[in-house]
Amino acid sequence: MVQYPSQGATILGYLARPKGNGPFPIVLISHENRGLLEHFKDVARRFAKEGYAALAVDLLSRQGGVDKIADQAQVPTLLSGLPPQQIVQDFRDGMVYAQSQPYARKDRVGMTGFCFGGGVTWRCATQIPELKAAVPFYGPNPPLEDVPKIQAAILAIYGERDTRITSGAPAIEEAMKANNKTFEKIIYPNAEHAFFNDTGTRYNPEAAKDAWAKMLAWFQKYLKA
């Protein structure tokens, strides 16, 4: 666990990195709407094993961190009430913190997020031009008028049965293409919302394994090349 300052607050994060001196590309990770649970720390460790410095940010840091929330059922409500710009700035400052580490490759920063965090990833891509690549998992679209500001190469991942989110895929694809952005999408057949989370009931092992491989290939291309 690490700490860094943002907007007058102390932000908590979980940092995993490879052994050695680097420099290693940076991957920022945004959690689902249940907070920075162990699964997302595990995802950070997976990235570290692949050669990335991975920082998963606790967006409830101002409330003491997700572990300090007495009624965990309130976590989704607390997260949904956070100002979007505050969330983006917490990740921007997390990027600056990661870039300050001597083992980090400062010019290669990517981001991924899941569910609520997929939406956060999309929004950060519109607001943080330093992002080179982003992979939002079943994330709701950002404001389409902000698409022209995106600099990152985006790989958007969806589950076919997650119709509430996947129904927005055509609109964001059209906006990305209209603005000549680098964009691909994958819709996994018979996969539900949150299919990547191996601690949940909707985990789809086949889709999750393929999505992980696709994400690694995307980051290999845009963060390690």
Number of C-alpha atoms within 10 A of each C-alpha: 11 13 17 15 13 16 10 7 12 15 23 25 22 20 21 22 24 19 10 9 10 15 17 25 25 29 27 25 32 27 25 24 18 16 23 24 15 11 15 22 22 14 19 24 22 17 20 22 15 14 20 29 28 31 32 30 28 25 26 21 19 13 12 14 17 20 15 11 14 9 9 14 10 11 16 14 12 17 18 11 8 12 9 14 12 13 18 19 16 24 27 20 16 23 22 13 17 24 20 12 12 12 20 22 20 18 13 21 28 28 29 25 24 26 23 22 23 28 23 28 32 27 24 24 29 22 19 18 13 17 25 20 27 30 30 30 28 31 27 23 21 18 11 13 9 13 22 14 14 24 19 25 21 25 20 23 23 27 23 19 15 18 14 11 18 19 12 14 20 11 11 19 17 13 16 19 13 11 13 10 18 14 17 15 16 15 18 20 11 12 21 20 23 22 27 25 18 13 11 11 10 14 17 20 14 12 19 18 11 13 21 14 11 16 19 16 13 20 25 15 12 17 22 15 7
